[in-house]
Amino acid sequence: MIKINEAVIVEGKYDKIKLSSVVDGVIIVTNGFGIFKDREKLELIRYYAKKTGIVILTDSDNAGRKIRGYIKGAVKGGNIKNVYIPDIFGKEKRKTKPSAEGKLGVEGIDVKTLAEAFEKAGISSEERTVPKDITKLTLFELGLSGGQESSRLRKRLQKSLGLPEMLSAGALLEVLNTMMTATELRDYTVALWEENNDV
């Protein structure tokens, strides 16, 4: 298991499932060309590019190249690393026929080859210093989800942390787990609410 601090960008949910057996870290799914119209997802990727850096891992076909190019152009600032999978011809088990170019995508590449691709890109294993202990319940208890004022409070928190405004509660949960512990979040929000007379 490769433990990295950068967020890894992949095309689809099956890519994320495969990568989860190789990488311990944040994995963001573009939903293929859906990223072209997903403002929230793009803002999240931009945030990670500046905060921790991102790793782009797309399929080796034409669609994958277009998505990689789009993300690189849209992010502009921040630290971007590229991991490339080799051209391996074949068909993913869940599919009835090969892709248009006949190449395996990320989901079809074996774990060993994926790990080697990260090594070739110079991405080494790093111990994560922040435990992922912020849960949906944590957000609920702090008033950041499930309440009438939750959306407003989330936006206030996001602004104070320098996060994109366009984040859902789920996306915020993922980001916060890369930044702090549940205890640190509680202390931070209590101080923030008191500062704004929102106890």
N, CA and C atoms as a LAMMPS dump frame, in Angstrom:
ITEM: TIMESTEP
0
ITEM: NUMBER OF ATOMS
597
ITEM: BOX BOUNDS ff ff ff
-5.0000000000000000e+02 5.0000000000000000e+02
-5.0000000000000000e+02 5.0000000000000000e+02
-5.0000000000000000e+02 5.0000000000000000e+02
ITEM: ATOMS id mol type element x y z
1 1 1 N 0.848 -1.207 0
2 1 2 C 0 0 0
3 1 3 C 0.877 1.248 0
4 2 1 N 0.63 2.137 -0.966
5 2 2 C 1.391 3.38 -1.059
6 2 3 C 0.615 4.464 -0.316
7 3 1 N 1.216 5.026 0.721
8 3 2 C 0.565 6.082 1.494
9 3 3 C 1.067 7.428 0.985
10 4 1 N 0.175 8.204 0.393
11 4 2 C 0.586 9.492 -0.158
12 4 3 C -0.32 10.609 0.341
13 5 1 N 0.222 11.818 0.346
14 5 2 C -0.543 12.974 0.8
15 5 3 C -1.295 13.653 -0.34
16 6 1 N -0.807 13.485 -1.579
17 6 2 C -1.491 14.1 -2.717
18 6 3 C -2.836 13.436 -2.972
19 7 1 N -3.749 14.18 -3.572
20 7 2 C -5.028 13.613 -3.997
21 7 3 C -4.83 13.013 -5.389
22 8 1 N -5.333 11.814 -5.596
23 8 2 C -5.186 11.152 -6.89
24 8 3 C -6.478 11.319 -7.686
25 9 1 N -6.344 11.743 -8.932
26 9 2 C -7.499 11.979 -9.797
27 9 3 C -7.624 10.826 -10.784
28 10 1 N -8.769 10.145 -10.779
29 10 2 C -9.03 9.048 -11.726
30 10 3 C -10.345 9.314 -12.449
31 11 1 N -10.603 8.539 -13.508
32 11 2 C -11.779 8.796 -14.339
33 11 3 C -13.089 8.241 -13.763
34 12 1 N -13.086 7.004 -13.303
35 12 2 C -14.347 6.378 -12.928
36 12 3 C -14.32 5.67 -11.582
37 13 1 N -15.512 5.241 -11.129
38 13 2 C -15.628 4.599 -9.815
39 13 3 C -14.901 3.26 -9.756
40 14 1 N -14.836 2.555 -10.891
41 14 2 C -14.129 1.272 -10.886
42 14 3 C -12.614 1.484 -10.822
43 15 1 N -12.155 2.609 -11.381
44 15 2 C -10.739 2.977 -11.251
45 15 3 C -10.429 3.24 -9.78
46 16 1 N -11.341 3.937 -9.106
47 16 2 C -11.147 4.258 -7.69
48 16 3 C -11.104 2.984 -6.853
49 17 1 N -11.986 2.044 -7.155
50 17 2 C -12.001 0.775 -6.419
51 17 3 C -10.669 0.047 -6.578
52 18 1 N -10.18 -0.022 -7.82
53 18 2 C -8.888 -0.701 -8.064
54 18 3 C -7.761 0.032 -7.362
55 19 1 N -7.74 1.356 -7.494
56 19 2 C -6.653 2.141 -6.917
57 19 3 C -6.639 2.071 -5.395
58 20 1 N -7.808 1.875 -4.799
59 20 2 C -7.898 1.796 -3.33
60 20 3 C -7.11 0.618 -2.773
61 21 1 N -6.828 -0.377 -3.624
62 21 2 C -6.031 -1.519 -3.169
63 21 3 C -4.53 -1.243 -3.313
64 22 1 N -4.197 -0.092 -3.886
65 22 2 C -2.791 0.271 -4.098
66 22 3 C -2.409 1.504 -3.284
67 23 1 N -3.333 2.475 -3.228
68 23 2 C -3.027 3.776 -2.629
69 23 3 C -3.874 4.05 -1.392
70 24 1 N -3.224 4.539 -0.334
71 24 2 C -3.916 5.021 0.851
72 24 3 C -3.859 6.539 0.779
73 25 1 N -4.974 7.143 0.409
74 25 2 C -5.013 8.592 0.258
75 25 3 C -6.347 9.009 -0.323
76 26 1 N -6.483 10.282 -0.608
77 26 2 C -7.706 10.813 -1.195
78 26 3 C -7.739 10.47 -2.681
79 27 1 N -8.864 9.906 -3.141
80 27 2 C -9.038 9.579 -4.554
81 27 3 C -10.283 10.302 -5.053
82 28 1 N -10.127 11.111 -6.081
83 28 2 C -11.233 11.89 -6.638
84 28 3 C -11.581 11.353 -8.022
85 29 1 N -12.874 11.128 -8.257
86 29 2 C -13.354 10.581 -9.534
87 29 3 C -13.903 11.708 -10.406
88 30 1 N -13.454 11.777 -11.668
89 30 2 C -13.918 12.834 -12.58
90 30 3 C -15.24 12.485 -13.25
91 31 1 N -15.642 11.207 -13.174
92 31 2 C -16.813 10.732 -13.921
93 31 3 C -16.621 10.993 -15.412
94 32 1 N -15.461 10.57 -15.896
95 32 2 C -15.143 10.737 -17.315
96 32 3 C -15.151 12.197 -17.719
97 33 1 N -15.82 12.49 -18.836
98 33 2 C -15.894 13.866 -19.318
99 33 3 C -16.809 14.73 -18.453
100 34 1 N -17.437 14.148 -17.441
101 34 2 C -18.294 14.903 -16.53
102 34 3 C -17.553 16.046 -15.859
103 35 1 N -16.23 15.917 -15.726
104 35 2 C -15.42 16.948 -15.085
105 35 3 C -15.488 18.258 -15.857
106 36 1 N -15.768 18.184 -17.165
107 36 2 C -15.831 19.396 -17.983
108 36 3 C -16.942 20.34 -17.527
109 37 1 N -17.98 19.791 -16.87
110 37 2 C -19.124 20.605 -16.449
111 37 3 C -19.319 20.637 -14.937
112 38 1 N -18.459 19.931 -14.205
113 38 2 C -18.622 19.825 -12.75
114 38 3 C -17.76 20.875 -12.047
115 39 1 N -18.352 22.035 -11.794
116 39 2 C -17.612 23.149 -11.198
117 39 3 C -17.122 22.817 -9.788
118 40 1 N -17.981 22.176 -9.017
119 40 2 C -17.61 21.836 -7.639
120 40 3 C -16.403 20.906 -7.6
121 41 1 N -16.439 19.874 -8.437
122 41 2 C -15.333 18.905 -8.473
123 41 3 C -14.03 19.581 -8.914
124 42 1 N -14.135 20.472 -9.883
125 42 2 C -12.954 21.174 -10.375
126 42 3 C -12.368 22.084 -9.299
127 43 1 N -13.243 22.744 -8.53
128 43 2 C -12.767 23.599 -7.438
129 43 3 C -12.052 22.76 -6.382
130 44 1 N -12.57 21.568 -6.137
131 44 2 C -11.955 20.662 -5.168
132 44 3 C -10.57 20.233 -5.647
133 45 1 N -10.463 19.915 -6.931
134 45 2 C -9.177 19.52 -7.506
135 45 3 C -8.179 20.676 -7.431
136 46 1 N -8.655 21.888 -7.721
137 46 2 C -7.778 23.071 -7.63
138 46 3 C -7.276 23.268 -6.204
139 47 1 N -8.194 23.06 -5.256
140 47 2 C -7.825 23.203 -3.848
141 47 3 C -6.703 22.228 -3.483
142 48 1 N -6.9 20.962 -3.837
143 48 2 C -5.88 19.956 -3.519
144 48 3 C -4.562 20.238 -4.229
145 49 1 N -4.634 20.732 -5.454
146 49 2 C -3.41 21.036 -6.204
147 49 3 C -2.555 22.041 -5.452
148 50 1 N -3.207 23.023 -4.831
149 50 2 C -2.469 24.046 -4.097
150 50 3 C -2.095 23.59 -2.687
151 51 1 N -2.972 22.806 -2.066
152 51 2 C -2.771 22.421 -0.662
153 51 3 C -1.801 21.249 -0.512
154 52 1 N -2.049 20.149 -1.223
155 52 2 C -1.227 18.949 -1.047
156 52 3 C -0.574 18.481 -2.337
157 53 1 N -1.057 19.012 -3.463
158 53 2 C -0.619 18.516 -4.764
159 53 3 C -1.592 17.44 -5.24
160 54 1 N -1.645 17.234 -6.549
161 54 2 C -2.502 16.185 -7.108
162 54 3 C -1.689 15.259 -7.998
163 55 1 N -2.203 14.059 -8.132
164 55 2 C -1.619 13.062 -9.034
165 55 3 C -2.704 12.708 -10.047
166 56 1 N -2.429 12.894 -11.324
167 56 2 C -3.412 12.563 -12.354
168 56 3 C -3.108 11.175 -12.904
169 57 1 N -4.093 10.291 -12.803
170 57 2 C -3.962 8.92 -13.301
171 57 3 C -5.181 8.593 -14.158
172 58 1 N -5.037 8.779 -15.462
173 58 2 C -6.139 8.484 -16.378
174 58 3 C -5.767 7.306 -17.27
175 59 1 N -6.754 6.805 -18.003
176 59 2 C -6.49 5.707 -18.94
177 59 3 C -5.524 6.182 -20.02
178 60 1 N -4.906 5.226 -20.691
179 60 2 C -3.908 5.579 -21.708
180 60 3 C -4.51 5.771 -23.094
181 61 1 N -5.839 5.862 -23.159
182 61 2 C -6.493 6.079 -24.454
183 61 3 C -6.697 7.569 -24.719
184 62 1 N -7.315 7.877 -25.848
185 62 2 C -7.515 9.264 -26.259
186 62 3 C -8.374 10.041 -25.255
187 63 1 N -9.43 9.403 -24.745
188 63 2 C -10.295 10.057 -23.761
189 63 3 C -9.504 10.406 -22.499
190 64 1 N -8.67 9.477 -22.055
191 64 2 C -7.848 9.714 -20.874
192 64 3 C -6.897 10.876 -21.07
193 65 1 N -6.316 10.972 -22.265
194 65 2 C -5.403 12.076 -22.569
195 65 3 C -6.139 13.418 -22.559
196 66 1 N -7.363 13.426 -23.082
197 66 2 C -8.148 14.666 -23.104
198 66 3 C -8.486 15.126 -21.686
199 67 1 N -8.882 14.175 -20.838
200 67 2 C -9.23 14.509 -19.452
201 67 3 C -7.997 15.004 -18.7
202 68 1 N -6.877 14.343 -18.899
203 68 2 C -5.62 14.755 -18.246
204 68 3 C -5.262 16.18 -18.68
205 69 1 N -5.344 16.422 -19.981
206 69 2 C -4.998 17.742 -20.516
207 69 3 C -5.924 18.831 -19.995
208 70 1 N -7.206 18.505 -19.898
209 70 2 C -8.183 19.472 -19.401
210 70 3 C -7.889 19.846 -17.952
211 71 1 N -7.626 18.839 -17.117
212 71 2 C -7.348 19.102 -15.696
213 71 3 C -6.086 19.947 -15.548
214 72 1 N -5.044 19.593 -16.269
215 72 2 C -3.795 20.353 -16.191
216 72 3 C -4.013 21.806 -16.593
217 73 1 N -4.822 22.018 -17.64
218 73 2 C -5.089 23.371 -18.105
219 73 3 C -5.994 24.151 -17.164
220 74 1 N -6.945 23.457 -16.55
221 74 2 C -7.916 24.122 -15.673
222 74 3 C -7.34 24.446 -14.299
223 75 1 N -6.414 23.614 -13.826
224 75 2 C -5.846 23.811 -12.491
225 75 3 C -4.822 24.939 -12.494
226 76 1 N -3.94 24.941 -13.472
227 76 2 C -2.899 25.958 -13.668
228 76 3 C -1.9 26.033 -12.516
229 77 1 N -2.337 26.488 -11.331
230 77 2 C -1.402 26.592 -10.217
231 77 3 C -1.293 25.297 -9.44
232 78 1 N -0.392 25.251 -8.492
233 78 2 C -0.281 24.081 -7.633
234 78 3 C 0.671 23.037 -8.169
235 79 1 N 0.757 21.965 -7.429
236 79 2 C 1.692 20.887 -7.749
237 79 3 C 0.957 19.739 -8.43
238 80 1 N 1.323 19.439 -9.662
239 80 2 C 0.673 18.374 -10.417
240 80 3 C 1.704 17.317 -10.81
241 81 1 N 1.419 16.074 -10.466
242 81 2 C 2.257 14.948 -10.887
243 81 3 C 1.426 14.058 -11.8
244 82 1 N 2.079 13.44 -12.742
245 82 2 C 1.394 12.554 -13.681
246 82 3 C 1.875 11.123 -13.529
247 83 1 N 0.926 10.202 -13.42
248 83 2 C 1.241 8.773 -13.421
249 83 3 C 0.604 8.196 -14.681
250 84 1 N 1.409 7.471 -15.437
251 84 2 C 0.924 6.896 -16.691
252 84 3 C 0.935 5.372 -16.61
253 85 1 N -0.183 4.764 -17.012
254 85 2 C -0.204 3.304 -17.086
255 85 3 C 0.277 2.891 -18.471
256 86 1 N 0.912 1.723 -18.577
257 86 2 C 1.4 1.273 -19.884
258 86 3 C 0.255 0.874 -20.814
259 87 1 N 0.536 0.881 -22.102
260 87 2 C -0.45 0.418 -23.083
261 87 3 C -0.516 -1.106 -23.029
262 88 1 N -1.588 -1.603 -22.454
263 88 2 C -1.795 -3.052 -22.399
264 88 3 C -3.131 -3.335 -23.079
265 89 1 N -3.085 -4.168 -24.097
266 89 2 C -4.313 -4.452 -24.843
267 89 3 C -5.088 -5.582 -24.181
268 90 1 N -6.4 -5.418 -24.148
269 90 2 C -7.243 -6.421 -23.529
270 90 3 C -8.605 -5.843 -23.2
271 91 1 N -9.37 -6.547 -22.371
272 91 2 C -10.724 -6.151 -22.017
273 91 3 C -10.947 -6.349 -20.518
274 92 1 N -11.572 -5.356 -19.89
275 92 2 C -11.905 -5.49 -18.471
276 92 3 C -12.96 -6.588 -18.294
277 93 1 N -12.875 -7.315 -17.198
278 93 2 C -13.774 -8.452 -16.952
279 93 3 C -15.249 -8.057 -16.959
280 94 1 N -15.566 -6.885 -16.437
281 94 2 C -16.978 -6.504 -16.324
282 94 3 C -17.572 -6.035 -17.654
283 95 1 N -16.726 -5.788 -18.643
284 95 2 C -17.206 -5.274 -19.925
285 95 3 C -17.431 -6.395 -20.939
286 96 1 N -18.386 -6.167 -21.835
287 96 2 C -18.697 -7.188 -22.855
288 96 3 C -17.751 -7.108 -24.037
289 97 1 N -17.163 -5.91 -24.249
290 97 2 C -16.208 -5.77 -25.354
291 97 3 C -15.111 -4.776 -24.964
292 98 1 N -13.975 -4.831 -25.643
293 98 2 C -12.873 -3.921 -25.318
294 98 3 C -13.246 -2.467 -25.603
295 99 1 N -12.434 -1.547 -25.12
296 99 2 C -12.643 -0.129 -25.394
297 99 3 C -12.382 0.135 -26.88
298 100 1 N -12.702 1.333 -27.334
299 100 2 C -12.547 1.682 -28.745
300 100 3 C -11.116 1.443 -29.244
301 101 1 N -10.14 1.703 -28.379
302 101 2 C -8.735 1.528 -28.773
303 101 3 C -8.184 0.171 -28.346
304 102 1 N -9.027 -0.618 -27.661
305 102 2 C -8.613 -1.96 -27.267
306 102 3 C -7.638 -2.04 -26.111
307 103 1 N -7.444 -0.912 -25.397
308 103 2 C -6.478 -0.89 -24.296
309 103 3 C -7.183 -1.025 -22.947
310 104 1 N -6.485 -1.621 -21.995
311 104 2 C -7.008 -1.711 -20.636
312 104 3 C -6.931 -0.34 -19.978
313 105 1 N -7.984 -0.015 -19.229
314 105 2 C -7.956 1.223 -18.461
315 105 3 C -7.358 0.953 -17.093
316 106 1 N -7.379 1.955 -16.228
317 106 2 C -6.827 1.825 -14.878
318 106 3 C -7.437 0.63 -14.148
319 107 1 N -8.753 0.454 -14.269
320 107 2 C -9.421 -0.634 -13.542
321 107 3 C -8.959 -2.013 -13.989
322 108 1 N -8.445 -2.115 -15.22
323 108 2 C -8.034 -3.411 -15.745
324 108 3 C -6.57 -3.752 -15.513
325 109 1 N -5.812 -2.777 -15.023
326 109 2 C -4.375 -2.979 -14.786
327 109 3 C -4.169 -3.693 -13.456
328 110 1 N -3.248 -4.646 -13.435
329 110 2 C -3.014 -5.373 -12.18
330 110 3 C -2.322 -4.479 -11.154
331 111 1 N -2.491 -4.839 -9.896
332 111 2 C -2.001 -4.034 -8.778
333 111 3 C -0.49 -3.803 -8.857
334 112 1 N 0.262 -4.811 -9.217
335 112 2 C 1.735 -4.696 -9.289
336 112 3 C 2.139 -3.643 -10.323
337 113 1 N 1.504 -3.682 -11.486
338 113 2 C 1.821 -2.727 -12.554
339 113 3 C 1.437 -1.31 -12.145
340 114 1 N 0.311 -1.177 -11.441
341 114 2 C -0.105 0.144 -10.964
342 114 3 C 0.913 0.709 -9.968
343 115 1 N 1.343 -0.139 -9.04
344 115 2 C 2.328 0.291 -8.041
345 115 3 C 3.628 0.717 -8.724
346 116 1 N 4.029 -0.038 -9.743
347 116 2 C 5.247 0.302 -10.489
348 116 3 C 5.097 1.632 -11.214
349 117 1 N 3.888 1.926 -11.715
350 117 2 C 3.637 3.193 -12.406
351 117 3 C 3.838 4.372 -11.454
352 118 1 N 3.419 4.213 -10.194
353 118 2 C 3.619 5.267 -9.203
354 118 3 C 5.107 5.437 -8.897
355 119 1 N 5.808 4.318 -8.786
356 119 2 C 7.248 4.379 -8.515
357 119 3 C 7.99 5.081 -9.643
358 120 1 N 7.611 4.776 -10.886
359 120 2 C 8.255 5.399 -12.049
360 120 3 C 8.021 6.907 -12.07
361 121 1 N 6.898 7.333 -11.519
362 121 2 C 6.585 8.768 -11.469
363 121 3 C 7.269 9.456 -10.286
364 122 1 N 8.023 8.688 -9.513
365 122 2 C 8.753 9.249 -8.38
366 122 3 C 7.9 9.54 -7.175
367 123 1 N 6.761 8.854 -7.084
368 123 2 C 5.865 9.068 -5.944
369 123 3 C 6.156 8.013 -4.893
370 124 1 N 6.717 8.48 -3.792
371 124 2 C 7.113 7.554 -2.735
372 124 3 C 6.063 7.495 -1.65
373 125 1 N 6.175 6.488 -0.826
374 125 2 C 5.22 6.297 0.267
375 125 3 C 5.522 7.264 1.398
376 126 1 N 4.492 7.926 1.876
377 126 2 C 4.625 8.843 3.008
378 126 3 C 3.598 8.478 4.064
379 127 1 N 4.023 8.512 5.289
380 127 2 C 3.081 8.231 6.374
381 127 3 C 2.122 9.396 6.521
382 128 1 N 0.842 9.117 6.562
383 128 2 C -0.151 10.164 6.77
384 128 3 C -0.164 10.538 8.255
385 129 1 N -0.06 11.828 8.515
386 129 2 C 0.025 12.269 9.904
387 129 3 C -1.346 12.591 10.502
388 130 1 N -2.36 12.746 9.653
389 130 2 C -3.691 13.087 10.143
390 130 3 C -4.61 11.865 10.079
391 131 1 N -5.114 11.392 11.238
392 131 2 C -6.038 10.253 11.206
393 131 3 C -7.368 10.674 10.609
394 132 1 N -7.988 9.805 9.836
395 132 2 C -9.264 10.147 9.2
396 132 3 C -10.408 9.813 10.159
397 133 1 N -10.605 10.664 11.177
398 133 2 C -11.611 10.355 12.194
399 133 3 C -12.789 11.335 12.193
400 134 1 N -12.857 12.221 11.191
401 134 2 C -14.015 13.105 11.057
402 134 3 C -15.075 12.356 10.25
403 135 1 N -16.257 12.203 10.827
404 135 2 C -17.318 11.433 10.182
405 135 3 C -18.527 12.325 9.889
406 136 1 N -19.545 11.736 9.252
407 136 2 C -20.788 12.471 8.992
408 136 3 C -21.429 12.892 10.309
409 137 1 N -21.293 12.034 11.323
410 137 2 C -21.842 12.35 12.642
411 137 3 C -21.135 13.571 13.239
412 138 1 N -19.818 13.661 13.028
413 138 2 C -19.057 14.819 13.517
414 138 3 C -19.625 16.104 12.929
415 139 1 N -19.854 16.095 11.609
416 139 2 C -20.394 17.287 10.947
417 139 3 C -21.785 17.622 11.484
418 140 1 N -22.589 16.58 11.703
419 140 2 C -23.945 16.784 12.225
420 140 3 C -23.9 17.406 13.617
421 141 1 N -23.047 16.86 14.485
422 141 2 C -22.936 17.346 15.864
423 141 3 C -22.471 18.804 15.917
424 142 1 N -21.684 19.204 14.916
425 142 2 C -21.17 20.571 14.883
426 142 3 C -22.096 21.521 14.135
427 143 1 N -23.247 20.979 13.674
428 143 2 C -24.211 21.813 12.968
429 143 3 C -23.875 22.048 11.503
430 144 1 N -22.895 21.297 10.994
431 144 2 C -22.453 21.499 9.614
432 144 3 C -23.255 20.686 8.601
433 145 1 N -24.13 19.839 9.084
434 145 2 C -25.029 19.094 8.184
435 145 3 C -26.317 18.765 8.928
436 146 1 N -27.392 18.617 8.176
437 146 2 C -28.658 18.193 8.752
438 146 3 C -29.5 19.271 9.418
439 147 1 N -29.037 20.509 9.401
440 147 2 C -29.796 21.58 10.052
441 147 3 C -30.148 22.704 9.084
442 148 1 N -31.033 23.603 9.528
443 148 2 C -31.463 24.714 8.672
444 148 3 C -30.316 25.66 8.338
445 149 1 N -29.392 25.826 9.27
446 149 2 C -28.282 26.756 9.073
447 149 3 C -27.009 26.062 8.58
448 150 1 N -27.081 24.758 8.343
449 150 2 C -25.877 23.981 8.024
450 150 3 C -25.126 24.49 6.8
451 151 1 N -25.857 24.796 5.747
452 151 2 C -25.21 25.269 4.515
453 151 3 C -24.447 26.565 4.763
454 152 1 N -25.069 27.477 5.482
455 152 2 C -24.433 28.768 5.793
456 152 3 C -23.201 28.572 6.669
457 153 1 N -23.308 27.679 7.653
458 153 2 C -22.188 27.424 8.554
459 153 3 C -21.025 26.75 7.815
460 154 1 N -21.372 25.827 6.925
461 154 2 C -20.315 25.175 6.127
462 154 3 C -19.558 26.201 5.294
463 155 1 N -20.3 27.111 4.672
464 155 2 C -19.655 28.138 3.842
465 155 3 C -18.748 29.036 4.675
466 156 1 N -19.194 29.359 5.896
467 156 2 C -18.369 30.185 6.786
468 156 3 C -17.083 29.446 7.166
469 157 1 N -17.225 28.162 7.486
470 157 2 C -16.059 27.351 7.832
471 157 3 C -15.113 27.251 6.643
472 158 1 N -15.685 26.95 5.466
473 158 2 C -14.874 26.797 4.256
474 158 3 C -14.095 28.079 3.951
475 159 1 N -14.766 29.222 4.077
476 159 2 C -14.11 30.51 3.812
477 159 3 C -12.956 30.733 4.778
478 160 1 N -13.185 30.417 6.05
479 160 2 C -12.144 30.636 7.06
480 160 3 C -10.934 29.724 6.846
481 161 1 N -11.173 28.551 6.226
482 161 2 C -10.086 27.599 5.971
483 161 3 C -9.462 27.774 4.584
484 162 1 N -10.009 28.704 3.805
485 162 2 C -9.491 28.925 2.458
486 162 3 C -9.903 27.842 1.479
487 163 1 N -11.058 27.224 1.736
488 163 2 C -11.563 26.159 0.873
489 163 3 C -12.533 26.727 -0.162
490 164 1 N -12.738 26.005 -1.274
491 164 2 C -13.715 26.457 -2.267
492 164 3 C -15.11 26.551 -1.663
493 165 1 N -15.884 27.516 -2.129
494 165 2 C -17.244 27.692 -1.612
495 165 3 C -18.169 26.569 -2.073
496 166 1 N -17.961 26.095 -3.303
497 166 2 C -18.848 25.087 -3.886
498 166 3 C -18.468 23.676 -3.432
499 167 1 N -18.735 23.362 -2.169
500 167 2 C -18.446 22.024 -1.645
501 167 3 C -19.687 21.462 -0.968
502 168 1 N -20.013 20.218 -1.272
503 168 2 C -21.111 19.549 -0.572
504 168 3 C -20.595 19.105 0.796
505 169 1 N -21.502 18.659 1.656
506 169 2 C -21.092 18.161 2.975
507 169 3 C -20.147 16.973 2.816
508 170 1 N -20.424 16.101 1.831
509 170 2 C -19.577 14.927 1.597
510 170 3 C -18.174 15.304 1.15
511 171 1 N -18.091 16.283 0.238
512 171 2 C -16.784 16.73 -0.245
513 171 3 C -16.009 17.415 0.879
514 172 1 N -16.727 18.196 1.687
515 172 2 C -16.09 18.869 2.817
516 172 3 C -15.519 17.848 3.793
517 173 1 N -16.266 16.79 4.036
518 173 2 C -15.822 15.725 4.936
519 173 3 C -14.48 15.148 4.473
520 174 1 N -14.379 14.887 3.169
521 174 2 C -13.152 14.319 2.61
522 174 3 C -11.974 15.269 2.78
523 175 1 N -12.209 16.552 2.509
524 175 2 C -11.131 17.543 2.615
525 175 3 C -10.68 17.716 4.057
526 176 1 N -11.651 17.84 4.968
527 176 2 C -11.305 18.065 6.38
528 176 3 C -10.447 16.942 6.936
529 177 1 N -10.703 15.711 6.473
530 177 2 C -9.923 14.567 6.964
531 177 3 C -8.468 14.605 6.509
532 178 1 N -8.149 15.455 5.531
533 178 2 C -6.746 15.601 5.128
534 178 3 C -6.079 16.739 5.882
535 179 1 N -6.895 17.528 6.599
536 179 2 C -6.372 18.736 7.225
537 179 3 C -6.214 18.645 8.74
538 180 1 N -7.157 17.949 9.401
539 180 2 C -7.151 17.979 10.856
540 180 3 C -7.873 16.769 11.439
541 181 1 N -7.792 16.64 12.755
542 181 2 C -8.504 15.568 13.449
543 181 3 C -9.889 16.062 13.833
544 182 1 N -10.744 15.149 14.296
545 182 2 C -12.092 15.522 14.73
546 182 3 C -12.031 16.49 15.915
547 183 1 N -11.107 16.249 16.827
548 183 2 C -10.948 17.122 17.997
549 183 3 C -10.532 18.528 17.58
550 184 1 N -9.584 18.604 16.647
551 184 2 C -9.122 19.91 16.158
552 184 3 C -10.257 20.651 15.447
553 185 1 N -11.084 19.895 14.702
554 185 2 C -12.215 20.511 14.012
555 185 3 C -13.223 21.076 15.015
556 186 1 N -13.507 20.311 16.076
557 186 2 C -14.44 20.783 17.103
558 186 3 C -13.933 22.082 17.736
559 187 1 N -12.65 22.088 18.117
560 187 2 C -12.065 23.278 18.741
561 187 3 C -12.118 24.476 17.788
562 188 1 N -11.823 24.21 16.523
563 188 2 C -11.781 25.273 15.515
564 188 3 C -13.166 25.873 15.297
565 189 1 N -14.17 24.997 15.154
566 189 2 C -15.522 25.491 14.88
567 189 3 C -16.114 26.213 16.088
568 190 1 N -15.852 25.708 17.293
569 190 2 C -16.343 26.377 18.499
570 190 3 C -15.794 27.805 18.55
571 191 1 N -14.493 27.945 18.283
572 191 2 C -13.872 29.274 18.301
573 191 3 C -14.448 30.153 17.19
574 192 1 N -14.699 29.558 16.044
575 192 2 C -15.242 30.312 14.907
576 192 3 C -16.659 30.795 15.187
577 193 1 N -17.496 29.901 15.759
578 193 2 C -18.874 30.287 16.06
579 193 3 C -18.9 31.365 17.137
580 194 1 N -18.025 31.232 18.146
581 194 2 C -17.99 32.232 19.219
582 194 3 C -17.564 33.588 18.67
583 195 1 N -16.596 33.554 17.766
584 195 2 C -16.095 34.779 17.151
585 195 3 C -17.202 35.496 16.381
586 196 1 N -18.135 34.699 15.832
587 196 2 C -19.223 35.273 15.046
588 196 3 C -20.554 35.275 15.814
589 197 1 N -20.468 35.072 17.141
590 197 2 C -21.664 35.036 17.996
591 197 3 C -22.681 34.014 17.548
592 198 1 N -22.198 32.834 17.13
593 198 2 C -23.082 31.774 16.667
594 198 3 C -22.952 30.532 17.547
595 199 1 N -22.861 30.712 18.83
596 199 2 C -22.715 29.568 19.742
597 199 3 C -23.994 28.76 19.735
